[in-house]
Amino acid sequence: MYLLTLPLKDSSKMVVRLAEACKVPLHTVHNWRGGLCRIPELAKDKIEEVTGVKIFHSENLPPKSE
């Protein structure tokens, strides 16, 4: 995931920006980052807007198992 690839000095700043933009507490963004809970669809759009990176598009997702 994009957030895991950020340098440590940039990571905390980005988490704060995402929490403010998505209107959620910091621990929620940390949970998203750690894969502990699902990221809502509206938050995915906001994350892409804030980061400027297309993260949640089909070409970036692993294939579905059948």
PLY file of the C-alpha trace (Angstrom):
ply
format ascii 1.0
element vertex 66
property float x
property float y
property float z
element edge 65
property int vertex1
property int vertex2
end_header
0.00 0.00 0.00
1.11 3.52 -0.74
1.23 4.64 2.91
3.57 1.82 3.84
6.10 2.97 1.24
6.34 6.53 2.56
9.52 7.50 4.43
8.96 7.68 8.19
9.36 11.47 8.29
6.58 11.91 5.69
4.33 9.15 6.95
3.10 10.85 10.13
2.35 14.08 8.27
0.37 12.21 5.62
-1.62 10.29 8.25
-2.64 13.58 9.87
-3.63 15.05 6.48
-5.68 11.95 5.63
-7.42 11.93 9.01
-8.39 15.58 8.60
-9.54 15.13 4.99
-11.57 12.00 5.75
-12.89 13.45 9.02
-11.85 10.42 11.06
-9.61 10.00 14.13
-5.92 9.24 13.66
-6.36 5.71 15.00
-8.81 4.96 12.18
-6.21 5.88 9.55
-3.65 3.74 11.40
-6.15 0.85 11.35
-6.66 1.30 7.60
-2.91 1.38 7.11
-2.43 -1.80 9.12
-5.26 -3.59 7.34
-7.26 -3.94 10.56
-10.46 -2.54 9.08
-11.96 -1.86 5.67
-11.51 1.55 4.05
-14.91 3.01 3.05
-15.36 3.80 -0.65
-15.78 7.55 -0.05
-12.57 7.60 2.00
-10.73 5.84 -0.84
-11.62 8.70 -3.17
-10.48 11.25 -0.59
-7.21 9.37 0.02
-6.44 9.43 -3.70
-7.30 13.13 -3.85
-5.02 14.02 -0.91
-2.09 11.83 -1.95
-2.34 12.56 -5.66
-1.76 8.85 -6.36
-4.22 6.38 -7.92
-4.18 3.62 -5.30
-7.51 1.81 -5.44
-7.90 1.11 -9.16
-8.31 -2.34 -10.63
-4.82 -2.45 -12.12
-3.36 -1.92 -8.62
-5.48 -4.56 -6.89
-4.63 -8.26 -6.65
-6.77 -10.58 -8.81
-9.88 -12.04 -7.19
-9.71 -15.71 -6.33
-12.58 -17.80 -7.67
0 1
1 2
2 3
3 4
4 5
5 6
6 7
7 8
8 9
9 10
10 11
11 12
12 13
13 14
14 15
15 16
16 17
17 18
18 19
19 20
20 21
21 22
22 23
23 24
24 25
25 26
26 27
27 28
28 29
29 30
30 31
31 32
32 33
33 34
34 35
35 36
36 37
37 38
38 39
39 40
40 41
41 42
42 43
43 44
44 45
45 46
46 47
47 48
48 49
49 50
50 51
51 52
52 53
53 54
54 55
55 56
56 57
57 58
58 59
59 60
60 61
61 62
62 63
63 64
64 65
